[in-house]
Amino acid sequence: MNLLQYLKSKEFLRTIILVIAISLILLFGLFKWLHQHTKHDQKIEVPNLEMLSLAETEKILEENNLNYVVIDSASFNPKFPAKSVIEQNPVPGDFVKENRKIYLTLNPSNYRKVTIPNVLDQTKRQVVIQLKSLGFRIGKERYIKDLGRDVVRKLEIKSKEVKPGEKLPKNTVIDLVLGDGLVKRDSLN
């Protein structure tokens, strides 16, 4: 039997119909399996976890069949309670599937402590830049009689002297005691 006769035969027609039927059954089965396996229709709305403690967060996520991963945070936010959620990913309102990981950033219990560098006998401009870069805030300036004009002679917090090498929380307000250059401030041009 040559090829042309085979293509016109009933046997070829039955084979083609059988191949198409098996292919359709396999495709239908594959789509059913994928639909069930990937949970295509399932959507869970991500709850807002901000300002909640880790225990409260864990309970809410467990009720919603979601998992979580805690990301360490070094940035303290005084507006949030200690060890509460300050950030989450995915954001509240997004839709995810069951057992999805929610990444949480927690608020540390306090500002990280930073060592005060030796900035005595340096100019005000140098000291301000250095202290701000370490995370401190600059408060009031007080002048004392001294030969060096705008030279830092002391650091204070609430009128109490602070020595270089002491550790203070970030964001602490530090007052500067500066030399006046032995000139009356009122008589400056």
Secondary structure, DSSP 8 states (H G I E B T S, - for coil): --HHHHHHSHHHHHHHHHHHHHHHHHHHHHHHHHHHHTTTT--EE----TT-BHHHHHHHHHHTT-EEEEE------TTS-TTBEEEEES-TT-EE-TT-EEEEEE--SS--EEE----TTSBHHHHHHHHHHTT-EEEEEEEES-SSEEEEEEEEETTEEE-TT-EEETT-EEEEEEEETT--GGG--
